[in-house]
Amino acid sequence: MVAEAVLGAVTDREADPAIEPIVFRWHEAEIAAIAPVTPHVKSVRLRCGLAEAYRAGQHVDVRLTAEDGYQAQRSYSIASAQDGSGTLELMIEGLPDGEVSGWFSHCAEVGDRVELRGPIGGSFSWDGPDGGPLLLGGGGSGVVPLLAMLRRRAQNWRAIPAALIYSARTRAEAIAVAELERLAETDPNFSLHLATTREPGGKRIDAPLVADALARIGAPGKVFLCGSNRFVAAASDLILAQGVAPGLIRTERFGA
């Protein structure tokens, strides 16, 4: 996940499709479903050939092309785990000046086509055989790739302990919070630690919250953090202060 950028006249490497790695190719995708997730985030289901060729935590580039040939692209984390449906899910936050996110927020319809490239991201990905326990930390929309990991875990790997530290401005803006709370209620090996920063009585993540998450899972085998630079830096410091080895932590950051 990276900060949104508008790219005009994007040029791609000329290569023989027969030998070019799949990650560098653009693939056509069709919008299969669109649904609101929060007041500012939409779930977009895309039917495409990449739907069964990615790991939880990875992301794709999305490219739009206007009738006059103008192009814009943006990177989005995949929210879904592979499920055999032939689709993958993105959760796209509408940004005030975002050409790509603005199109998805206000113009996109089921049946529209876009282009995807990926999957992208090697070390920031997880599957059940990679093991755990899992300590996950997401700030705002940074929870999306972690949601994919939890969905993958829920398919076949519920015995692996997992805890999610999630910082959102308000509960209404917390992505998939109802799904996460249901998982916490029904899965004894998963715990959710939600911090809301702009609600009465809310707070940012702190040492007691991190200590509680670690107490629920024991010593983590994998740590994944995703969010703004500020969130990732704060979460990393708090986790390191609890004695977690730096080499276990994988991060993705967005923003300036």
Secondary structure, 3 states (H helix, E strand, C coil): CCCCCCCCCCCCCCCCCCCCCHHHCEEEEEEEEEEECCCCEEEEEEECHHHHCCCECCEEEEEEECCCCCEEEEEEEECCCCCCCCEEEEEEECCCCCHHHHHHHHCCCCCCEEEEEEEECCCCCECHHHCCCEEEEEEHHHHHHHHHHHHHHHHHCCCCCEEEEEEECCHHHCCCHHHHHHHHHHCCCEEEEEEECCCCCCCCCCHHHHHHHHHHHCCCCEEEEEEEHHHHHHHHHHHHHCCCCHHHEEEEEECC
